[in-house]
Amino acid sequence: MQEFSRRTLLQSSAALAVGGLSWRTIAAHTASSSASSITGDTIEHRIFGKTGLSIAVLGFGGAEIGYENTDQKTVDELLNAALDAGLDVVDTAECYINSEEQIARAIGHRRKDYHLFTKVGHWVPDGQPKDFAWTKDGVLASIERSLKRLNTDVLELVQLHSCNVDILKRGECIEGLEAAKKAGKTRFIGYSGDAAAARFAVESGRFDTLQTSVNICDQQSIELTLPMAKEKNMGVIAKRPIANAVWRYDAPPKNDYHTEYYSRLQKLDYDFAKGNRAKDAGPEGAAGIALRFTLMQHVHTAIVGTSNPKRWAQNAGLTKAGPLTDAQHKSIRETWKKTAPENWVGQV
Ligand SMILES: NC(=O)c1ccc[n+]([C@@H]2O[C@H](COP(=O)([O-])OP(=O)(O)OC[C@H]3O[C@@H](n4cnc5c(N)ncnc54)[C@H](OP(=O)(O)O)[C@@H]3O)[C@@H](O)[C@H]2O)c1
């Protein structure tokens, strides 16, 4: 079996390639024009575009538990506590090491409690050439493997995992997804990726959903893809929604996956991401502002990655503070517009 590291995925992709408003009012402007619900203490739900699914605005991103090789006991605790607190979207992928199996072991017995999303394109069975992954048969083989690893008969969503425009144009991996949908292996199909490839995927009209980077350090999608995704009523998942919390580093991070956002943040120099506010765990601290900013865009759920069992509930609490003020939101957008050079494209 061939596994792809997060770094390999990044390298290959690079080579190819509103204030004082309630969330309901924001929803009228952004993601959930048709339905946004907040009841008492429960987390807000938005209608996930044309899928019609009602999903919580905070999901779970399954990359970190795989790449960090988080122990199963911690994953059990983390995911069960999050489900108890209202989590209903779990996103993973074929290449996040053992993330799919970790998730199935932890919450496979509670399958009706959550929507399960995975991805294809970075797994090759023994004996097949590397480019098999992006063929129709490769896509279908990967879905069968994910179904087994996730211990389920059907997925809510399978996404192409950040392939480039040329692969998208060739079309056969999209045909693979469409065949899987027709065969009842997945209810919906999507594209997960950024920049020009994401734009092409949205324009193609063949996907139900888009997963893309949207955060305080990565705002290209806000104009490039999200308005068209809205027009086409696609479900939208914000990946890397908390900008990998790069304000926590005093020096360039050793994890090179975090380096680009760290270096962007130094230049963006947001006041809320330095000094005491960087350490403030409340809604006006860096994490609170970052997450609330992402949720003010045209997105339906933000899939924060974590290996910390307390994190999901903590972040759910941050979403309950509602949107930023108009002034806060405008300041983040204007800082981006005046600072970001053209090559600050969406990061895979
Ligand atoms: N190409 C693709 O399709 C693609 C690419 C990237 C990501 N994704 C998806 O998007 C998900 C999320 O991306 P990501 O994990 O890279 O980025 P992220 O969610 O922006 O950042 C996760 C990091 O932020 C930290 N964090 C979370 N909440 C925090 C808080 N309140 N205060 C301080 N630190 C906090 C977490 O640390 P702790 O562990 O300490 O909580 C973790 O290290 C992935 O898991 C994956 O599902 C998809």
The ligand as an SDF file (V2000), in Angstrom:
LIG
                    3D

 48 52  0  0  0  0  0  0  0  0999 V2000
   -6.7150   19.0390    1.0360 N   0  0  0  0  0  0  0  0  0  0  0  0
   -7.6320   18.8050    1.9190 C   0  0  0  0  0  0  0  0  0  0  0  0
   -8.6630   18.2390    1.6270 O   0  0  0  0  0  0  0  0  0  0  0  0
   -7.4030   19.2310    3.3500 C   0  0  0  0  0  0  0  0  0  0  0  0
   -6.2310   19.9310    3.6930 C   0  0  0  0  0  0  0  0  0  0  0  0
   -6.1030   20.3670    5.0040 C   0  0  0  0  0  0  0  0  0  0  0  0
   -7.0900   20.0980    5.9400 C   0  0  0  0  0  0  0  0  0  0  0  0
   -8.1990   19.3850    5.5810 N   0  0  0  0  0  0  0  0  0  0  0  0
   -9.2770   19.0830    6.5540 C   0  0  0  0  0  0  0  0  0  0  0  0
   -9.4660   20.2030    7.4040 O   0  0  0  0  0  0  0  0  0  0  0  0
   -9.3190   19.8070    8.7790 C   0  0  0  0  0  0  0  0  0  0  0  0
   -8.8170   20.9320    9.6160 C   0  0  0  0  0  0  0  0  0  0  0  0
   -7.5570   21.3650    9.1570 O   0  0  0  0  0  0  0  0  0  0  0  0
   -6.2850   21.4920   10.1010 P   0  0  0  0  0  0  0  0  0  0  0  0
   -6.4090   20.5560   11.2570 O   0  0  0  0  0  0  0  0  0  0  0  0
   -5.1060   21.4160    9.2330 O   0  0  0  0  0  0  0  0  0  0  0  0
   -6.3830   23.0280   10.5370 O   0  0  0  0  0  0  0  0  0  0  0  0
   -7.1230   23.8380   11.7210 P   0  0  0  0  0  0  0  0  0  0  0  0
   -8.3850   23.1750   12.0990 O   0  0  0  0  0  0  0  0  0  0  0  0
   -7.1720   25.2550   11.2630 O   0  0  0  0  0  0  0  0  0  0  0  0
   -6.0490   23.7680   12.9020 O   0  0  0  0  0  0  0  0  0  0  0  0
   -5.9630   22.7060   13.7820 C   0  0  0  0  0  0  0  0  0  0  0  0
   -4.9390   23.0670   14.8430 C   0  0  0  0  0  0  0  0  0  0  0  0
   -5.4310   24.1650   15.6090 O   0  0  0  0  0  0  0  0  0  0  0  0
   -5.3520   23.8650   16.9900 C   0  0  0  0  0  0  0  0  0  0  0  0
   -6.5380   24.4350   17.6270 N   0  0  0  0  0  0  0  0  0  0  0  0
   -7.8280   24.1130   17.3980 C   0  0  0  0  0  0  0  0  0  0  0  0
   -8.6420   24.8800   18.1480 N   0  0  0  0  0  0  0  0  0  0  0  0
   -7.8430   25.6680   18.8980 C   0  0  0  0  0  0  0  0  0  0  0  0
   -8.0920   26.6640   19.8810 C   0  0  0  0  0  0  0  0  0  0  0  0
   -9.3250   27.0160   20.2630 N   0  0  0  0  0  0  0  0  0  0  0  0
   -7.0040   27.2740   20.4530 N   0  0  0  0  0  0  0  0  0  0  0  0
   -5.7490   26.9360   20.0780 C   0  0  0  0  0  0  0  0  0  0  0  0
   -5.4430   26.0010   19.1630 N   0  0  0  0  0  0  0  0  0  0  0  0
   -6.4950   25.3790   18.5640 C   0  0  0  0  0  0  0  0  0  0  0  0
   -5.3340   22.3580   17.0940 C   0  0  0  0  0  0  0  0  0  0  0  0
   -4.5470   22.0020   18.2180 O   0  0  0  0  0  0  0  0  0  0  0  0
   -5.0910   20.9730   19.3550 P   0  0  0  0  0  0  0  0  0  0  0  0
   -4.8040   19.6120   18.8360 O   0  0  0  0  0  0  0  0  0  0  0  0
   -4.2780   21.3640   20.5350 O   0  0  0  0  0  0  0  0  0  0  0  0
   -6.5560   21.2470   19.5230 O   0  0  0  0  0  0  0  0  0  0  0  0
   -4.6630   21.9290   15.7960 C   0  0  0  0  0  0  0  0  0  0  0  0
   -3.2750   21.8080   15.9550 O   0  0  0  0  0  0  0  0  0  0  0  0
   -8.3880   18.5930    8.6880 C   0  0  0  0  0  0  0  0  0  0  0  0
   -8.4480   17.8040    9.8440 O   0  0  0  0  0  0  0  0  0  0  0  0
   -8.9170   17.9020    7.4570 C   0  0  0  0  0  0  0  0  0  0  0  0
  -10.0810   17.1810    7.7860 O   0  0  0  0  0  0  0  0  0  0  0  0
   -8.3870   18.9650    4.2850 C   0  0  0  0  0  0  0  0  0  0  0  0
  1  2  1  0
  2  3  2  0
  2  4  1  0
  4  5  1  0
  4 48  2  0
  5  6  2  0
  6  7  1  0
  7  8  2  0
  8  9  1  0
  8 48  1  0
  9 10  1  0
  9 46  1  0
 10 11  1  0
 11 12  1  0
 11 44  1  0
 12 13  1  0
 13 14  1  0
 14 15  2  0
 14 16  1  0
 14 17  1  0
 17 18  1  0
 18 19  2  0
 18 20  1  0
 18 21  1  0
 21 22  1  0
 22 23  1  0
 23 24  1  0
 23 42  1  0
 24 25  1  0
 25 26  1  0
 25 36  1  0
 26 27  1  0
 26 35  1  0
 27 28  2  0
 28 29  1  0
 29 30  1  0
 29 35  2  0
 30 31  1  0
 30 32  2  0
 32 33  1  0
 33 34  2  0
 34 35  1  0
 36 37  1  0
 36 42  1  0
 37 38  1  0
 38 39  2  0
 38 40  1  0
 38 41  1  0
 42 43  1  0
 44 45  1  0
 44 46  1  0
 46 47  1  0
M  CHG  2   8   1  16  -1
M  END
$$$$
